[in-house]
Amino acid sequence: IGPSLVPFRNKLKIEFHFPKNKLISKTNSIYYFDIKQDKWIYMQSNIDSSKNTIFTDILSGEIFAVINEEKPPKIISLIPDIGGSYNQKTLNKISFNISDNLSGIMNENNISLYIDNVPMIFEYNSYRKEVVLELKNNLAIGEHEITLDVSDNVGNKKSKLGIFNIIP
């Protein structure tokens, strides 16, 4: 849609129509191509299943496409890791990194962290793609269960569940 990179005075709705025999997946979204970054950028999109369309509002001319992303996000560098043993006095935070190569992870609402089935309030640094929970008190000696759920912007989900140990 042109002109490229020229802001419109008002938002413009773009809509992609799919053939009746091709259903739109929940993991489909509209993206625009950022030439400077040489990558596709996610745009929050809406699906109208009665008309079999996907649509969004745009603010300027760009190259647009509907992309179906089915890869879940990644959870890496988990501390404490599942199956690990950690000294009670030195484990002062829980941290991990998350990434998603296409639609991305918008904010902390896409992430949940539970310790021993208790929801935790954590910090999410979207620039560093890092989740950190500063522990105010030491965890008790023994086994603890950690549960992580991370969803990308189109709903693909990655979960980790397991036990780690706190030792004296």
GINORGI-V66659 format. One record per residue. N is the residue number from 1. RES is the residue in one small letter. PSI is psi in whole degrees, 0 to 359 (NA if undefined). NEAR is the number of other ideal C-beta (glycine too) atoms within 8 Angstrom. Layout:
N/RES/PSI/NEAR ; N/RES/PSI/NEAR
This chain:
1/i/132/7 ; 2/g/167/4 ; 3/p/147/5 ; 4/s/140/8 ; 5/l/18/6 ; 6/v/119/7 ; 7/p/140/5 ; 8/f/156/10 ; 9/r/321/3 ; 10/n/162/4 ; 11/k/148/7 ; 12/l/132/9 ; 13/k/127/8 ; 14/i/147/11 ; 15/e/132/7 ; 16/f/128/9 ; 17/h/133/6 ; 18/f/150/10 ; 19/p/152/5 ; 20/k/329/5 ; 21/n/1/3 ; 22/k/100/7 ; 23/l/146/6 ; 24/i/127/10 ; 25/s/153/6 ; 26/k/341/6 ; 27/t/7/10 ; 28/n/144/12 ; 29/s/164/15 ; 30/i/138/13 ; 31/y/155/13 ; 32/y/153/12 ; 33/f/121/11 ; 34/d/109/9 ; 35/i/321/5 ; 36/k/318/4 ; 37/q/350/6 ; 38/d/48/5 ; 39/k/162/6 ; 40/w/138/10 ; 41/i/127/9 ; 42/y/141/11 ; 43/m/131/10 ; 44/q/126/7 ; 45/s/159/10 ; 46/n/147/7 ; 47/i/131/9 ; 48/d/97/9 ; 49/s/335/7 ; 50/s/327/4 ; 51/k/356/6 ; 52/n/51/12 ; 53/t/159/11 ; 54/i/137/15 ; 55/f/161/11 ; 56/t/171/11 ; 57/d/141/7 ; 58/i/158/15 ; 59/l/349/7 ; 60/s/168/9 ; 61/g/139/10 ; 62/e/183/10 ; 63/i/122/6 ; 64/f/151/10 ; 65/a/155/9 ; 66/v/124/9 ; 67/i/137/9 ; 68/n/111/7 ; 69/e/123/11 ; 70/e/0/5 ; 71/k/129/7 ; 72/p/162/9 ; 73/p/168/13 ; 74/k/143/8 ; 75/i/119/11 ; 76/i/166/8 ; 77/s/44/6 ; 78/l/126/12 ; 79/i/116/9 ; 80/p/138/10 ; 81/d/154/7 ; 82/i/131/10 ; 83/g/355/6 ; 84/g/163/8 ; 85/s/135/6 ; 86/y/143/11 ; 87/n/134/8 ; 88/q/321/11 ; 89/k/337/5 ; 90/t/345/6 ; 91/l/98/13 ; 92/n/359/6 ; 93/k/158/9 ; 94/i/130/13 ; 95/s/154/11 ; 96/f/162/12 ; 97/n/148/11 ; 98/i/150/14 ; 99/s/154/9 ; 100/d/121/14 ; 101/n/346/4 ; 102/l/284/11 ; 103/s/335/10 ; 104/g/180/8 ; 105/i/113/15 ; 106/m/307/6 ; 107/n/188/7 ; 108/e/344/8 ; 109/n/345/5 ; 110/n/4/10 ; 111/i/138/14 ; 112/s/144/7 ; 113/l/125/13 ; 114/y/137/12 ; 115/i/122/10 ; 116/d/44/6 ; 117/n/19/5 ; 118/v/124/6 ; 119/p/139/6 ; 120/m/147/9 ; 121/i/122/4 ; 122/f/174/11 ; 123/e/138/8 ; 124/y/117/9 ; 125/n/102/9 ; 126/s/332/7 ; 127/y/314/4 ; 128/r/353/6 ; 129/k/45/9 ; 130/e/138/10 ; 131/v/131/14 ; 132/v/133/10 ; 133/l/110/12 ; 134/e/124/7 ; 135/l/119/10 ; 136/k/328/3 ; 137/n/153/4 ; 138/n/144/9 ; 139/l/148/9 ; 140/a/151/6 ; 141/i/137/6 ; 142/g/194/6 ; 143/e/144/6 ; 144/h/144/13 ; 145/e/134/11 ; 146/i/136/16 ; 147/t/126/11 ; 148/l/138/14 ; 149/d/128/9 ; 150/v/129/14 ; 151/s/139/12 ; 152/d/181/16 ; 153/n/344/13 ; 154/v/3/11 ; 155/g/2/8 ; 156/n/138/14 ; 157/k/141/10 ; 158/k/134/11 ; 159/s/150/8 ; 160/k/135/10 ; 161/l/132/8 ; 162/g/183/8 ; 163/i/140/9 ; 164/f/161/14 ; 165/n/143/10 ; 166/i/125/14 ; 167/i/159/8 ; 168/p/NA/4
